[in-house]
Amino acid sequence: MKKLLNYGIAVGLAVMMAACSDNDGAEDIQNPEPEPPTPVVTLLTAEEQAALPDVNAAQLDFFEKVYKRAEPGENVICSPLSAQVLLSMLANVTEPESAAEIYSALGCTDKGLLNSLNTKLMGAMKNASPVTFKPANALWYDTQFTLSDVGNNLISGNYAPEVFARDFSGGIIGEINKWCAERTENLITKLFDEGEELKVFALLNALYFYGPWADEFDVNETRDKDFYGESGTTSVKMMHNEGHVGVFVDRETMLPTGVELKCKGSQYVVDYIMPHEGQSLDDFISAENIRQVFTMMGSDNAVYLIPKMKLTPGRIDLKEALADLGIAKVYDSESIRMFTSPVSLNAIYQKSAVEIDEKGAKAASVTGSGLVTAPLTMSVVIDRPFVMLIREVSTGTILFAGAVRNL
């Protein structure tokens, strides 16, 4: 086989649905009075916990770089966690210099520690009722190639991808797209177009998240309201609620700029963060700025409005964003040692989707006011460009990150 044919593709998918229960029976999907979930961080070793700050910082760095490489005016939805898992898998099967770049960019240079941390996170989050979190890994490879020792270690080790050995000459696009649809509850139904040609291998990570709101929205309170996007003003459906929530406050004006909403069980949150008035997302979005926002978060009684939305941005080629993070050698010729003959990596893609309405917020990448007696003191309306994060609270892990410019 000619060398120019010896390349593969790595892909991350992520789907998020943050949701509230309603009267159509959705609340019966989960036990209405579930046991409090075990904080994920308590399931980690002391060494794994110590690694979290740098790994989480790297997740914000990833979001910043993906955003900066997006087309002007484009909404951006990505999954730092899906990228973390996919890149970790690649680091296990690439040559040492490529692996070193990946580990450095992911904030953990200890291969064994990062593999263990990823495995613990995936397992613990998957069991966090009443939230639904479904991670999945898969490897397709052409039967003309034979797995090497490191390839076999990948499929039998921490990440345990589903393995599909196929004759690529017959075409596998339809099979991969079907797998993506099944693993993301049909939020991502097409990763590749039928005309695209895949060769040697395709390595995938998929995440699906569904989080029912802790304090659900009333569909009868949803109203049409203006959203002041970068491309102009549009009329959108705004969901309305009130109660005790996390509130982000601008450091200079001390005015509210966002809210943090809990999912049932309080283990996961959805953060909505706007730049201060007059500041663009381009000027606002950096890993450091977002970290600073969290130093100005408190809690208060508030009226809050968030937009209903369904965003399915196109597939992202991560090559330039990863280069900005210092990951380049993995694209070098014959850097992948997954097979007995070295092969090259052609592309690393990510595709994500998010859907938020009164029944919930969904996201994928191929995240009790009854006790409140004080008067409501502020109003937070997410009616202009904003950042959205889906996080696991105890570890700070960022499952999904988005920048919404227009609706």
C-alpha positions as CSV (number, residue, x, y, z in Angstrom):
1,M,0.0,0.0,0.0
2,K,1.3,3.5,-0.9
3,K,2.2,5.7,2.0
4,L,-0.1,8.4,1.0
5,L,-3.0,6.1,1.9
6,N,-1.7,5.4,5.4
7,Y,-3.6,7.9,7.4
8,G,-6.4,8.0,9.9
9,I,-8.8,10.4,11.6
10,A,-9.6,11.1,15.2
11,V,-12.9,12.6,16.2
12,G,-14.6,13.8,19.4
13,L,-18.4,14.3,19.6
14,A,-20.3,15.8,22.5
15,V,-24.0,16.3,23.2
16,M,-25.5,18.2,26.1
17,M,-29.0,18.3,27.3
18,A,-29.8,20.3,30.4
19,A,-33.4,19.8,31.1
20,C,-36.3,20.4,33.4
21,S,-39.0,17.8,34.0
22,D,-42.6,18.6,32.9
23,N,-46.0,17.1,32.9
24,D,-45.5,14.8,29.9
25,G,-43.9,12.2,32.2
26,A,-40.3,13.2,31.7
27,E,-39.9,13.4,35.5
28,D,-40.7,9.7,35.8
29,I,-37.6,8.8,33.7
30,Q,-35.6,9.2,36.9
31,N,-36.5,8.5,40.5
32,P,-38.3,11.7,41.7
33,E,-36.5,11.5,45.1
34,P,-33.0,10.1,44.2
35,E,-30.3,9.5,46.7
36,P,-27.8,12.4,46.8
37,P,-25.1,11.6,44.3
38,T,-21.6,10.8,45.5
39,P,-19.3,13.8,44.7
40,V,-17.0,12.6,41.9
41,V,-13.9,14.1,43.6
42,T,-14.3,11.8,46.6
43,L,-13.7,8.8,44.2
44,L,-10.3,10.1,43.1
45,T,-7.0,9.4,44.7
46,A,-5.1,12.3,46.4
47,E,-2.7,12.3,43.4
48,E,-5.6,12.5,40.9
49,Q,-7.2,15.3,42.9
50,A,-3.9,17.2,42.9
51,A,-3.8,17.0,39.1
52,L,-7.3,18.5,38.7
53,P,-6.4,22.3,38.8
54,D,-3.9,22.0,35.9
55,V,-6.1,19.7,33.9
56,N,-9.1,22.0,34.4
57,A,-7.0,25.0,33.4
58,A,-6.0,23.2,30.2
59,Q,-9.7,22.7,29.4
60,L,-10.3,26.5,29.5
61,D,-7.2,27.0,27.4
62,F,-8.7,24.5,24.8
63,F,-12.0,26.5,24.7
64,E,-10.1,29.8,24.2
65,K,-8.1,28.4,21.3
66,V,-11.1,26.8,19.6
67,Y,-13.0,30.1,19.9
68,K,-10.1,32.2,18.6
69,R,-9.9,30.0,15.5
70,A,-13.6,30.1,14.7
71,E,-15.0,32.1,11.8
72,P,-16.2,35.6,12.7
73,G,-19.8,35.6,13.8
74,E,-19.9,31.8,14.2
75,N,-21.4,30.2,17.3
76,V,-18.9,27.9,19.0
77,I,-19.9,24.7,20.9
78,C,-17.1,22.4,22.0
79,S,-16.3,19.8,24.6
80,P,-13.0,20.2,26.5
81,L,-13.6,16.9,28.2
82,S,-14.2,15.0,24.9
83,A,-11.0,16.5,23.5
84,Q,-9.1,15.5,26.7
85,V,-10.2,11.9,26.4
86,L,-9.6,11.7,22.6
87,L,-6.2,13.3,22.8
88,S,-5.2,11.0,25.7
89,M,-6.1,8.0,23.6
90,L,-3.9,9.3,20.8
91,A,-1.1,10.0,23.2
92,N,-1.1,6.3,24.1
93,V,-0.5,5.2,20.5
94,T,1.8,8.0,19.1
95,E,5.5,8.4,19.2
96,P,7.1,9.8,22.4
97,E,7.7,13.4,21.2
98,S,4.1,13.7,20.0
99,A,2.8,12.2,23.2
100,A,4.9,14.7,25.3
101,E,3.2,17.6,23.5
102,I,-0.2,16.2,24.1
103,Y,0.4,15.6,27.8
104,S,1.8,19.1,28.3
105,A,-1.2,20.7,26.6
106,L,-3.6,18.6,28.7
107,G,-2.0,19.8,31.9
108,C,-0.7,16.4,33.1
109,T,2.7,15.0,32.0
110,D,2.2,11.7,33.8
111,K,0.7,9.2,31.3
112,G,-0.5,6.8,33.9
113,L,-2.0,9.5,36.1
114,L,-3.9,11.1,33.2
115,N,-5.2,7.7,32.0
116,S,-6.4,6.9,35.5
117,L,-8.0,10.3,36.0
118,N,-9.9,10.1,32.7
119,T,-11.2,6.6,33.6
120,K,-12.3,7.6,37.0
121,L,-14.1,10.7,35.7
122,M,-15.9,8.8,33.0
123,G,-17.0,6.1,35.3
124,A,-18.1,8.3,38.2
125,M,-20.0,10.7,36.0
126,K,-21.7,7.9,34.2
127,N,-23.3,6.7,37.5
128,A,-24.4,10.2,38.7
129,S,-28.2,9.8,38.8
130,P,-30.5,11.8,38.2
131,V,-28.2,13.2,35.5
132,T,-27.5,11.1,32.5
133,F,-24.0,11.1,31.2
134,K,-23.0,8.6,28.5
135,P,-19.4,8.4,27.3
136,A,-18.3,6.1,24.5
137,N,-15.1,5.4,22.6
138,A,-14.8,3.5,19.3
139,L,-12.1,2.5,16.8
140,W,-12.6,1.5,13.2
141,Y,-9.6,0.2,11.3
142,D,-9.0,-1.3,7.9
143,T,-8.4,-5.1,8.0
144,Q,-5.3,-4.6,5.8
145,F,-3.6,-3.4,9.0
146,T,-2.6,-5.3,12.1
147,L,-2.8,-3.8,15.6
148,S,0.6,-3.4,17.3
149,D,1.2,-4.0,21.0
150,V,0.4,-0.4,21.8
151,G,-2.8,-0.7,19.7
152,N,-3.9,-3.8,21.6
153,N,-3.0,-2.1,24.9
154,L,-5.3,0.8,23.9
155,I,-8.3,-1.4,23.2
156,S,-7.8,-3.5,26.3
157,G,-6.8,-0.8,28.7
158,N,-8.4,2.3,30.4
159,Y,-10.3,3.5,27.4
160,A,-11.7,0.2,26.1
161,P,-13.1,1.5,22.8
162,E,-15.6,-0.5,20.8
163,V,-13.5,-2.1,18.0
164,F,-14.7,-2.5,14.4
165,A,-12.3,-4.2,11.9
166,R,-13.6,-3.5,8.5
167,D,-12.7,-3.6,4.8
168,F,-12.6,0.2,4.2
169,S,-12.8,-0.3,0.4
170,G,-16.5,-1.0,0.9
171,G,-17.2,2.3,2.7
172,I,-17.8,2.8,6.4
173,I,-19.3,6.3,6.5
174,G,-22.9,5.1,7.0
175,E,-21.8,2.8,9.9
176,I,-19.9,5.5,11.7
177,N,-22.7,8.0,11.3
178,K,-25.2,5.5,12.7
179,W,-22.9,4.9,15.7
180,C,-22.7,8.7,16.3
181,A,-26.5,9.0,16.2
182,E,-27.0,6.1,18.6
183,R,-24.4,7.4,21.1
184,T,-25.6,11.0,21.1
185,E,-29.4,10.2,21.2
186,N,-29.7,11.5,17.6
187,L,-28.4,15.0,18.4
188,I,-25.5,14.3,16.0
189,T,-26.7,12.2,13.2
190,K,-24.0,12.9,10.6
191,L,-20.3,13.3,11.2
192,F,-19.0,12.5,7.7
193,D,-20.6,13.1,4.3
194,E,-21.0,10.0,2.1
195,G,-18.5,11.4,-0.4
196,E,-15.7,11.6,2.1
197,E,-13.1,8.9,2.0
198,L,-11.7,7.3,5.2
199,K,-8.5,5.3,5.2
200,V,-6.7,3.1,7.8
201,F,-8.5,4.1,11.0
202,A,-11.1,6.4,12.7
203,L,-10.8,6.9,16.5
204,L,-13.9,8.4,18.1
205,N,-15.0,9.7,21.5
206,A,-18.6,10.6,22.1
207,L,-20.3,12.3,25.1
208,Y,-24.0,12.7,25.8
209,F,-25.3,14.7,28.8
210,Y,-28.8,15.2,30.0
211,G,-29.4,17.2,33.2
212,P,-32.8,18.0,34.5
213,W,-33.0,21.4,36.1
214,A,-33.1,21.5,39.9
215,D,-35.6,24.4,39.7
216,E,-37.6,23.8,36.6
217,F,-39.0,26.4,34.2
218,D,-42.7,26.9,33.6
219,V,-43.5,26.7,29.8
220,N,-46.4,29.1,30.3
221,E,-43.9,31.8,31.4
222,T,-41.9,31.6,28.2
223,R,-42.2,34.8,26.1
224,D,-40.8,36.3,22.9
225,K,-38.0,38.7,23.7
226,D,-35.2,40.4,21.8
227,F,-31.7,39.0,21.7
228,Y,-29.1,41.5,20.8
229,G,-26.6,39.4,18.8
230,E,-23.5,40.5,17.0
231,S,-25.2,40.3,13.6
232,G,-28.3,42.1,14.8
233,T,-31.4,41.9,16.9
234,T,-33.6,38.8,16.7
235,S,-36.8,37.7,18.5
236,V,-36.2,34.5,20.6
237,K,-38.2,32.5,23.1
238,M,-37.0,33.4,26.6
239,M,-37.6,31.1,29.5
240,H,-38.4,32.7,32.9
241,N,-37.7,31.6,36.4
242,E,-36.9,33.1,39.8
243,G,-35.3,31.9,43.0
244,H,-31.9,31.6,44.8
245,V,-29.2,31.0,42.2
246,G,-25.5,31.6,41.6
247,V,-24.9,35.1,40.2
248,F,-21.9,36.4,38.3
249,V,-21.1,40.1,39.0
250,D,-18.9,42.4,36.9
251,R,-15.8,43.4,38.9
252,E,-16.0,47.1,37.8
253,T,-19.7,47.9,37.8
254,M,-20.9,45.3,40.3
255,L,-23.8,44.6,38.0
256,P,-25.0,41.0,37.4
257,T,-23.6,39.5,34.2
258,G,-24.8,35.9,34.4
259,V,-26.2,33.1,36.4
260,E,-25.3,29.5,37.5
261,L,-28.1,27.1,37.3
262,K,-28.1,23.7,39.1
263,C,-29.1,20.4,37.6
264,K,-31.0,18.0,39.9
265,G,-28.7,16.5,42.5
266,S,-26.6,19.7,42.4
267,Q,-23.6,17.8,41.0
268,Y,-23.7,19.6,37.7
269,V,-24.3,23.2,36.8
270,V,-24.9,25.3,33.7
271,D,-23.1,28.7,33.7
272,Y,-24.3,31.6,31.6
273,I,-21.8,34.4,31.5
274,M,-22.1,37.7,29.5
275,P,-19.3,40.2,29.0
276,H,-20.0,43.5,30.6
277,E,-22.1,46.0,28.6
278,G,-20.2,47.2,25.5
279,Q,-17.6,44.4,25.6
280,S,-17.5,41.9,22.7
281,L,-17.0,38.2,23.1
282,D,-13.7,38.5,21.2
283,D,-12.4,40.9,23.8
284,F,-13.8,38.9,26.7
285,I,-13.0,35.3,25.9
286,S,-9.7,34.1,27.3
287,A,-9.0,31.4,29.8
288,E,-7.8,33.9,32.3
289,N,-10.9,36.2,32.0
290,I,-13.2,33.3,32.5
291,R,-11.2,32.1,35.6
292,Q,-11.5,35.6,37.0
293,V,-15.3,35.6,36.5
294,F,-15.6,32.8,39.0
295,T,-13.9,34.9,41.6
296,M,-16.8,37.3,41.3
297,M,-19.6,34.7,41.7
298,G,-22.0,34.7,44.7
299,S,-25.6,33.7,45.2
300,D,-28.7,35.8,45.5
301,N,-32.5,35.9,44.9
302,A,-33.0,36.8,41.3
303,V,-35.4,36.8,38.4
304,Y,-33.5,35.1,35.5
305,L,-34.3,34.7,31.8
306,I,-32.4,32.4,29.5
307,P,-33.1,31.7,25.8
308,K,-34.4,28.5,24.3
309,M,-32.0,27.4,21.7
310,K,-30.8,24.5,19.6
311,L,-27.3,24.9,18.2
312,T,-25.7,22.4,15.9
313,P,-22.5,24.1,14.6
314,G,-20.5,22.4,11.9
315,R,-17.6,20.0,12.4
316,I,-14.5,21.7,13.8
317,D,-11.1,20.8,12.4
318,L,-8.9,21.2,15.5
319,K,-5.5,21.3,13.8
320,E,-4.9,25.1,14.2
321,A,-6.4,25.3,17.7
322,L,-4.2,22.3,18.8
323,A,-1.1,23.9,17.2
324,D,-1.9,27.0,19.3
325,L,-1.8,24.7,22.4
326,G,1.6,23.3,21.3
327,I,0.3,20.0,19.7
328,A,1.7,19.6,16.3
329,K,3.9,16.5,16.0
330,V,1.0,14.1,16.1
331,Y,0.3,15.3,12.6
332,D,3.8,14.4,11.4
333,S,4.2,11.6,8.9
334,E,3.9,8.1,10.4
335,S,3.6,9.4,14.0
336,I,0.9,6.9,14.9
337,R,2.1,3.5,16.2
338,M,-1.2,1.8,16.6
339,F,-0.4,-0.8,13.9
340,T,2.6,-2.9,13.1
341,S,3.4,-0.4,10.3
342,P,3.5,3.3,11.3
343,V,0.7,5.4,9.9
344,S,-0.1,9.1,9.7
345,L,-2.9,11.1,11.3
346,N,-4.9,13.1,8.8
347,A,-7.2,15.1,11.0
348,I,-8.7,15.6,14.5
349,Y,-12.3,16.8,14.4
350,Q,-14.9,17.6,17.0
351,K,-18.6,18.1,16.5
352,S,-20.9,19.2,19.2
353,A,-24.6,20.2,19.7
354,V,-26.7,21.8,22.4
355,E,-30.4,22.0,22.9
356,I,-32.1,24.0,25.7
357,D,-35.8,24.4,26.2
358,E,-38.4,24.1,29.0
359,K,-38.0,20.3,28.9
360,G,-34.3,20.5,29.2
361,A,-30.9,21.3,27.8
362,K,-29.2,18.7,25.7
363,A,-25.6,18.7,24.6
364,A,-23.4,16.3,22.7
365,S,-19.9,16.4,21.2
366,V,-19.2,13.5,18.2
367,T,-23.5,19.7,30.7
368,G,-35.5,24.3,45.7
369,S,-36.6,27.9,45.7
370,G,-39.4,26.9,48.0
371,L,-37.2,27.9,50.9
372,V,-36.5,31.4,49.6
373,T,-38.4,34.0,51.6
374,A,-36.4,37.1,51.0
375,P,-37.6,39.5,48.3
376,L,-36.1,39.1,44.8
377,T,-33.4,41.7,44.5
378,M,-32.1,41.5,40.9
379,S,-32.8,40.5,37.4
380,V,-30.5,38.7,35.1
381,V,-31.5,38.5,31.4
382,I,-29.3,36.5,29.0
383,D,-30.2,38.6,25.9
384,R,-26.8,39.3,24.3
385,P,-23.8,37.2,23.4
386,F,-22.7,34.9,26.2
387,V,-20.4,32.1,27.2
388,M,-22.0,28.8,28.4
389,L,-20.2,26.2,30.5
390,I,-21.5,22.8,31.7
391,R,-19.4,21.7,34.7
392,E,-19.2,18.9,37.3
393,V,-19.1,20.8,40.5
394,S,-16.9,18.7,42.8
395,T,-14.0,18.4,40.3
396,G,-14.6,21.5,38.2
397,T,-14.4,19.4,35.1
398,I,-15.8,21.2,32.0
399,L,-17.9,18.9,29.9
400,F,-19.0,21.5,27.4
401,A,-18.1,25.1,26.6
402,G,-19.9,27.4,24.2
403,A,-19.8,31.0,22.9
404,V,-23.2,32.1,21.5
405,R,-22.9,35.2,19.3
406,N,-26.2,35.1,17.5
407,L,-29.6,33.3,17.9
